[in-house]
Amino acid sequence: MQITSIAQAEVLLRRLGADTAPHPGGMLLAHLDRVRARLALWRARPALQLAGLCHAAYGTDGFPAALLPLDRRAELATAIGPDAEAIVYFYASCDRKATYPCLAGPGSAMVFSFRDRFTGRTYVPDLRLRQDFAELTAANELDLARRDRSFRDRWAPDLLALFTRLRPLLSAPAWLDCLAVLQSRP
């Protein structure tokens, strides 16, 4: 990954106020950078690492404060590239209540009916996007679980169940990190 892309993304995020936006465990920009770093440790491709750094740019179903409105997607694409921006949009657009229960079926056959909370459209995304979504979701939630013991105590069983269903989409390093963080005892 080019350092300039990370730097460009950080400049944009600072300009949008991510460094002063409160987030569980500190400021939003610090969380975003930790998510990017976790994806880098898992050897995620550069576009996914950049998406991890910017994953909350449009807000999410769990963190509705958007830094950038959707009509300014081109700004983010200029900073991080169109592939990374498409991952950010996809992640931000997830209607968790409608999508999470449909993430996996019995056995290893993945069922993935995705509902876009911005458009209301439901569809099955391609495999690469499903893998990116799984990795980014894991990196995001594991950062919260590592930083906030009460979050981990409350959500670890549900997150472990979610990531177990997503296991066919997760890289080996991501899966092992899920187990290490979510099965850890204080």
C-alpha positions in Angstrom: 0.0 0.0 0.0 1.3 3.4 -0.8 1.9 5.6 2.2 0.6 8.5 0.3 -2.9 6.9 0.1 -2.9 6.5 3.9 -1.7 10.0 4.4 -4.3 11.4 1.9 -7.0 9.5 3.8 -5.8 10.8 7.1 -5.8 14.3 5.9 -9.3 14.0 4.6 -10.5 12.3 7.9 -8.9 15.1 10.0 -10.5 17.7 7.8 -13.9 16.0 8.3 -13.4 15.9 12.1 -12.6 12.3 12.7 -9.8 13.2 15.1 -12.2 15.1 17.4 -15.3 12.8 17.0 -15.9 10.8 20.2 -16.0 7.0 19.7 -16.1 4.2 22.2 -12.6 3.9 23.6 -11.4 7.3 22.4 -11.6 9.3 19.3 -12.9 8.0 16.0 -9.7 8.5 14.0 -7.7 6.4 16.5 -10.3 3.6 16.1 -10.2 3.9 12.4 -6.4 3.6 12.4 -6.5 0.6 14.7 -8.9 -1.1 12.3 -6.6 -0.4 9.4 -3.6 -1.7 11.4 -5.5 -4.9 12.3 -6.3 -5.6 8.7 -2.6 -5.0 7.8 -1.6 -7.6 10.4 -4.0 -10.0 8.8 -2.3 -9.2 5.4 -5.4 -7.8 3.9 -4.9 -6.3 0.5 -4.3 -2.5 0.3 -7.8 -1.5 -0.8 -9.3 -3.3 2.2 -6.8 -1.7 4.6 -7.7 1.8 3.2 -11.4 0.9 3.6 -10.7 -0.1 7.2 -9.2 3.4 7.8 -12.3 5.1 6.3 -15.0 2.6 7.1 -17.1 5.1 9.1 -16.9 7.9 6.6 -20.6 7.5 5.7 -21.7 6.4 9.1 -22.8 2.8 9.8 -25.9 1.2 11.1 -24.1 1.0 14.5 -22.4 4.4 14.4 -24.8 6.7 12.5 -22.6 9.9 12.7 -21.5 10.4 9.1 -18.4 12.4 8.3 -19.2 12.7 4.7 -22.6 12.7 2.9 -23.2 10.2 0.2 -23.3 12.9 -2.5 -19.6 13.5 -1.8 -18.4 9.9 -2.4 -16.1 11.2 -5.1 -14.0 13.0 -2.5 -13.3 9.7 -0.6 -12.7 7.8 -3.9 -10.0 10.5 -4.8 -8.3 10.0 -1.5 -8.3 6.2 -1.3 -9.2 4.9 -4.7 -12.5 3.7 -6.2 -12.0 0.0 -5.0 -11.5 1.0 -1.4 -14.4 3.6 -1.5 -16.7 0.9 -2.9 -15.9 -1.3 0.2 -16.5 1.7 2.5 -19.9 2.3 0.9 -20.8 -1.4 1.1 -19.9 -1.6 4.7 -21.7 1.6 5.6 -24.8 0.6 3.7 -25.4 -2.6 5.6 -28.8 -2.8 7.3 -27.6 -5.0 10.2 -31.0 -6.0 11.4 -32.0 -7.3 8.0 -28.6 -8.7 6.9 -27.0 -10.3 9.9 -29.6 -13.1 10.4 -29.1 -14.0 6.7 -25.3 -14.2 6.7 -24.9 -17.9 6.7 -26.9 -21.1 6.3 -26.3 -24.6 7.5 -22.9 -26.2 6.9 -20.4 -24.3 4.9 -22.8 -23.1 2.2 -22.8 -19.3 2.6 -26.1 -17.5 2.3 -25.7 -13.8 2.1 -28.8 -11.7 1.5 -27.6 -8.1 1.9 -29.9 -5.2 2.5 -28.6 -1.7 1.6 -29.9 0.7 4.3 -29.5 3.7 2.0 -31.5 2.3 -1.0 -33.6 -0.5 0.6 -32.3 -2.8 -2.2 -31.7 -6.5 -1.2 -29.2 -8.5 -3.2 -26.4 -11.1 -3.0 -23.0 -9.4 -3.4 -20.1 -11.1 -5.1 -17.7 -13.3 -3.1 -14.9 -10.7 -2.9 -17.2 -8.1 -1.4 -18.6 -10.7 1.1 -15.1 -11.5 2.2 -14.2 -7.8 2.5 -17.3 -7.3 4.6 -16.5 -10.2 6.9 -12.9 -9.1 7.4 -13.8 -5.4 8.0 -16.7 -6.3 10.4 -14.3 -8.6 12.4 -11.6 -6.0 12.5 -14.0 -3.3 13.6 -15.7 -5.3 16.3 -12.5 -6.8 17.6 -11.1 -3.4 18.1 -14.1 -2.4 20.2 -13.8 -5.7 22.2 -10.1 -5.2 22.9 -10.6 -1.6 24.0 -13.8 -1.9 26.1 -14.1 -4.8 28.5 -17.8 -4.1 29.1 -18.4 -4.2 25.3 -16.6 -7.5 25.2 -18.4 -9.0 28.2 -21.8 -8.0 26.7 -21.2 -8.8 23.0 -18.5 -11.6 22.9 -21.0 -14.5 22.6 -23.0 -12.8 19.9 -19.9 -11.7 18.0 -18.3 -15.2 18.2 -21.6 -16.7 16.9 -21.6 -14.2 14.0 -17.9 -14.8 13.1 -18.4 -18.5 13.4 -21.1 -18.2 10.7 -18.8 -16.0 8.7 -15.8 -18.2 9.1 -15.8 -19.4 5.5 -15.3 -15.8 4.4 -12.6 -14.9 7.0 -8.9 -15.3 6.5 -7.1 -17.7 8.9 -5.4 -14.7 10.7 -8.8 -13.0 11.2 -10.5 -16.2 12.5 -7.6 -16.8 14.9 -7.8 -13.2 16.2 -11.6 -13.6 16.6 -11.0 -16.6 18.8 -8.2 -15.0 20.8 -10.1 -11.8 21.6 -13.6 -13.2 22.0 -12.7 -16.3 24.0 -10.3 -14.5 26.3 -11.1 -14.4 30.0 -10.3 -11.2 32.0 
